[in-house]
Amino acid sequence: MPAAKMSLSAAASPGRAMLQAALGIGLLSLMDATIKGLAARYSVPEIAFVRYLVGSVLMVALIAVQRPGWPSWETWRTNGLRALLVVATALTFFTGLGRLPLAEALALSFLSPIFIALFAALLLRESVRPQVWAALLLGLAGVLVVVGGQIGTGISGEEISGEAERLWGIAAVLVSALTYALSMVLLRARARHDPVVTIVAIQNLGPAAMLAAPAAYTWVPVTGPDWLPFVLVGTLGVAGHLVLSRAYAGAEAARLAVMEYTALIWAVALGFLAFGEVPGLATAAGTGLILAGSALAARR
């Protein structure tokens, strides 16, 4: 085993891994906020393609410096499957967002931590302790409290065109939660064997290749000032997944699943700092439940 990977495993602890997971999710939340600003001017395939293209350039440069060695066939196969799941997650989630109120789509997407724990038990044979299940349910309760506080205020003007469209949107978000959960469990499986830079490089190169054709079909020339947020999106994506890969190398997938709920806390913080949105009582209560669940999962 390479010395770099040995030191990573030895240095990691569950508590440190959970902090790394929270930081990685925070970086990806900031990336999502930047994407939201670009979505009004560019198509989803174009944004996703440029995001992974920038990430690919950064990862190729990092690999040239670190020289982790040529990946094995098993590394290509498993991480290539993860790249496919990454693309499927993005496309299905955005499909659901177009057919459901934001609060409903958000609530459904936060089923992914439960799915992560289930897949970890089934595929990785991880023992999911009752304490972790309790933490997952506590975090989910916090999400539902926050979302419940938004219903009737932030989405009162939204309409859903037909029950069939709504059901299709629900199905799309559920599929995205499943594919995301499976991709994170596969990340846990490979993070114990492959160099982190190799995992993240394939995760960027694969989606960039798969999204090239859809992006070309919907391409709108990028204006000069918009290249900066595009580069920022790619950089944040790489940084977030590098940190997450290190986290999943150091702790069980089920334990880290609870930290997925902290995305809501990051969203509240970004909303306050960027748009002056003051959190309400329901948001404060839900945030408290999420933090309590995270603390419970972090306990040995």
Residue pairs with C-beta under 8 A, 6 or more apart in sequence:
2 68
2 195
4 195
5 195
8 196
8 246
8 249
8 250
9 192
9 249
9 250
11 250
12 246
12 249
12 250
12 251
13 250
13 251
14 250
14 251
14 252
14 255
14 298
14 300
15 298
16 250
17 246
17 247
17 248
17 249
17 250
17 251
17 255
17 256
18 247
18 251
18 255
18 256
18 258
18 259
18 294
18 297
18 298
20 243
20 244
20 246
20 247
20 250
21 243
21 244
21 247
21 248
21 251
21 256
21 259
22 259
22 262
22 294
23 243
24 240
24 241
24 242
24 243
24 244
24 247
25 240
25 244
25 259
25 260
25 262
25 263
25 266
26 240
26 262
26 266
27 236
27 239
27 240
27 243
28 236
28 237
28 240
28 241
28 244
28 263
29 263
29 266
29 267
29 270
30 236
30 266
30 270
31 51
31 232
31 233
31 236
31 237
31 240
33 267
33 270
33 274
34 229
34 232
34 233
34 236
35 47
35 51
35 233
37 229
38 47
38 226
38 229
38 230
38 233
39 47
41 220
41 226
42 220
42 222
42 226
43 215
43 218
43 219
43 220
44 90
44 91
44 94
45 211
45 214
45 215
45 217
45 218
46 215
46 218
46 219
46 220
47 230
47 233
48 87
48 90
48 207
48 211
48 215
49 208
49 211
49 212
49 214
49 215
50 215
50 222
50 230
50 233
50 234
51 230
51 233
51 234
51 237
52 204
52 205
52 207
52 208
52 211
52 234
52 237
53 208
53 234
54 230
54 231
54 233
54 234
54 235
54 237
54 238
55 200
55 203
55 204
55 208
55 234
55 235
55 237
55 238
56 201
56 204
56 205
56 208
57 234
58 204
58 234
58 235
58 238
59 197
59 200
59 201
59 204
59 205
59 238
60 201
62 197
62 201
63 197
63 198
63 201
66 195
66 197
68 195
68 197
68 198
69 195
71 79
71 194
71 198
71 202
75 190
75 193
75 194
75 198
75 202
76 202
78 186
78 189
78 190
79 186
79 190
79 194
79 198
79 199
79 202
79 203
79 206
80 202
80 206
81 186
82 183
82 186
82 187
82 190
82 199
82 202
82 203
82 206
83 202
83 203
83 205
83 206
83 207
83 210
84 206
84 210
85 179
85 180
85 182
85 183
85 186
86 183
86 203
86 206
86 207
87 206
87 207
87 210
87 211
88 175
88 176
88 179
89 176
89 179
89 180
89 183
90 176
90 207
92 172
92 173
92 175
92 176
92 179
93 105
93 109
93 172
93 173
93 176
93 180
95 168
95 169
95 172
96 105
96 108
96 109
96 169
96 170
96 172
96 173
96 176
97 105
97 169
97 173
98 169
99 160
99 165
99 166
99 168
99 169
99 172
100 108
100 160
100 166
100 169
100 170
100 173
101 155
101 158
101 160
102 150
102 154
102 155
102 158
103 147
103 150
103 151
103 154
103 155
104 147
104 170
105 169
105 173
106 143
106 147
106 264
107 143
107 144
107 147
108 170
108 173
108 174
108 177
109 173
109 176
109 177
110 140
110 143
110 177
110 260
110 261
110 264
111 140
111 174
111 177
112 177
112 178
112 180
112 181
112 184
112 257
112 260
113 136
113 139
113 140
113 181
113 257
113 258
113 260
113 261
114 136
114 140
114 257
115 177
115 178
115 180
115 181
115 182
116 181
116 184
116 185
116 253
116 254
116 256
116 257
116 260
117 128
117 132
117 133
117 136
117 253
117 254
117 257
118 181
119 181
119 182
119 185
119 253
120 126
120 128
120 185
120 188
120 252
120 253
120 254
120 257
121 127
121 128
121 254
123 185
123 189
124 185
124 188
124 189
124 253
126 252
126 253
126 254
128 254
131 296
131 297
131 299
132 254
132 255
132 257
132 258
132 297
134 293
134 296
135 258
135 293
135 294
135 296
135 297
136 254
136 257
136 258
136 293
136 297
137 293
138 289
138 290
138 292
138 293
138 296
139 258
139 260
139 261
139 289
139 290
139 293
139 294
140 261
141 286
141 289
142 261
142 264
142 285
142 286
142 287
142 288
142 289
142 290
142 292
142 293
143 261
143 264
143 286
143 290
144 286
145 282
145 285
145 286
145 289
146 264
146 268
146 282
146 283
146 286
146 287
147 286
148 282
149 280
149 281
149 282
149 283
149 286
150 282
160 166
160 169
181 257
184 248
184 253
184 256
184 257
185 253
187 199
187 244
187 245
187 248
187 253
188 248
188 249
188 252
188 253
188 256
190 199
191 199
191 245
191 246
191 248
191 249
192 249
196 242
196 245
196 246
196 249
197 242
199 241
199 245
200 238
200 241
200 242
200 245
203 241
204 237
204 238
222 230
247 256
247 259
248 256
255 297
255 298
258 293
258 294
258 296
258 297
259 294
259 297
261 290
261 293
261 294
262 290
262 294
264 286
264 287
264 290
265 287
265 290
265 291
268 277
268 279
268 283
268 287
271 277
271 279
272 278
272 279
279 287
